[in-house]
Amino acid sequence: MNLNIPNSSSKPTNYKGFLFDLIIYISVMFLIREVYIPKIGFIANGLFWSLTTLIIASWRMKIRGISWKDLGLRKPENLWKTLGISIIIFVSVMISIIIFELIKDQLAFSITPDSSSETAVSKFGNLKGNWGQFFLIIPFIWLESMLEELLDRGFLMNWIEKLFSSTSFATAIAVLLQAFIFGFRHSNDLSERSITVGIIGLVMGIAYIKFGRNLWPLIIAHCILNSMSMVERVM
């Protein structure tokens, strides 16, 4: 399946150009996370990292003559259908994570235990019973959720797919690689957290292809998923 972009059928694919874009994008995506400003907190730093990466992606898209609308940020044709698809994606993610939780102890390789619950307080503050803090934080969590879908499923996945478009497995490679990168950059190791996040990226990537490459169902599902994660920290 080829990336649906303007004039893609009339122009030969610029493989070197897409590879160059990916090198710049991935390098910035990881290197920018080495910049941490303690005074502004984790959420602000996270948005700074994502917005910086968004600027790089938008720059390279402009060079290639591709818009966010081309990548799936377009108005849904039917709101209720979009919401229904979002629920299907969310449920699929939850089922996939549950299956992983059931089989992780039987895996042949060693997995670092998930320490996200311990680090959550340092990232978000003590949310236990603090609904005021929750409602203050959640809009930024939603914004970050949207940015991740734009960048990981919208930009990264399509660029990888285009890079491998001469093969018959371009879409499968793109889905798998973006999921691996998505999981790895959340913890930079082979941990329970990185695998769990990678599973989320895998389901989101499959859903992106399956449901017509519209980003909105993925954005909504991602927002629901992160909202529930935050609610668990308050309850």
Salt bridges, closest charged atoms under 4 A:
ASP21 OD1 - ARG60 NE 2.59
ASP21 OD2 - ARG64 NE 2.71
GLU101 OE1 - LYS104 NZ 2.86
GLU148 OE2 - HIS186 NE2 3.27
GLU148 OE1 - HIS222 NE2 3.05
GLU149 OE2 - ARG153 NH2 2.73
GLU149 OE2 - HIS222 ND1 2.58
ASP152 OD2 - ARG185 NH2 2.55
GLU161 OE2 - ARG213 NH2 2.92
GLU192 OE2 - LYS104 NZ 2.75
